[in-house]
Amino acid sequence: MSVLAYDPWSLEFVANPYPAFERLRADRPVFFDEPTGQWVISRYEDVNALLRDRRLGRTYLHIGSHEEFGQEPEADFLKPFWDLVRAGMLDMEPPTHTRLRRLVAKAFTARMVEGLRPTIRRLAGDLAGALVAKGGGDLLAEVAEPLPVNVIAEMLGIPVEDRYLLRPWSADICGMYELNPPPEVQRTAVRAAAEFSDYLRGLARTRRDEPRDDLITALAHVADEGDRLTEDELIGTCVLLLNAGHEATVNATGNGWWALFRNPGELERLRADPSLIPTAVEELMRYDTPAPMFERWVLEDITVAGVPLPRGSEVALQFASANRDPEVFSDPDRLDLSRDPNPHITFGLGIHYCLGAPLARIELAESYGALLRLAPDLRLSAEPQWKPGFVLRGLKALHVER
């Protein structure tokens, strides 16, 4: 079998990676991809195990330098970006990760998230209502994008007049997560990281002196046996909550509706029985995973499916492929909105399991629910196109009408 079908820079692959994944799972579940310099892992069993394996990490800098891991030193101009990103828990490993996650979890509680449900329902209803009132439009731009950014802004306590800044900053920063981003994308990400950091630093200092009922205040004052977040950690956490909680949720909404329009029988089933929404949310995230690949570094020599992976290797864990593995999911290429059990790994596993998963589930449920309720006759008005980029996989637009 040729592995050339795996091409994360190809728009054809981005639009439908699943036939390539099917061949990889069957014939080459672990292979080294020369263009990306990564070991590609496609089976559920292996991805599941590696997400929990502490011999792999999101970073290696806690145990060695770039040079020791065979990597080029980072360009000096990237420092503002990496300073920001590495102050958040996503790019940390224990014990630093353990400490930071414990502190953040004391502020970002399940009770706080559930308390946002009425606000999320109201926002979703307002956005869906506006789309419906004018007979249609771009579901992504008019519902999927503004909902999570407004929810996170509300949760953090970002003033209303500043919220228009968040979406561009998030999109520009997340451009760096694609494979081998070009220089102009890197410079744009650095600028956005510096601007966002400066903005949040000023806001956090204000909240320390003038507390309010918001997450930035809670993070600024959270303590555990005298331990507190540093200012950099607070800022890194806020940026992570926006980026992780926004980009993936937007893509999950767009990918989900596109899947529903391509499966009209399941869409009609959901319209007839809205009680299916909770399981539908899980199935739509499995069926067309919005963040289909996560990377890890091999910190100690390991063997995966009989293939030795040396220390310093980078692995590309294919969540989207694992979520279509027939060894785990019956008839995996079929959309089944009542699928149960549904052990998809869209939110990850292990110590880096997505802290915002409960919030994302509420946002998606309320978004789908509002559109199903207010526009039961919603239909596609133009064939959508996929954005270039595979790490965060989503549509450019999703034009709908009544």
Secondary structure by P-SEA (a helix, b strand, c coil): ccccccccccccccccaaaaaaaaaacccccccccccccccccaaaaaaaaacccccccccccccccccccccccccaaaaaaaaaacccccccaaaaaaaaaaaacccaaaaaaaaaaaaaaaaaaaaaaaaacccccccccccaaaaaaaaaaaccccccccccaaaaaaaaccccccccaaaaaaaaaaaaaaaaaaaaaaaaaaacccccaaaaaaccccccccccaaaaaaaaaaaaaaacaaaaaaaaaaaaaaaacaaaaaaaaacccaaaaaaaaaaaacccccbbbbbbccccccccccccccbbbbbcaaaaaacccccccccccccccccccccccccccccccaaaaaaaaaaaaaaaaaaacccccccbbbbbccccccccccbbbbcc
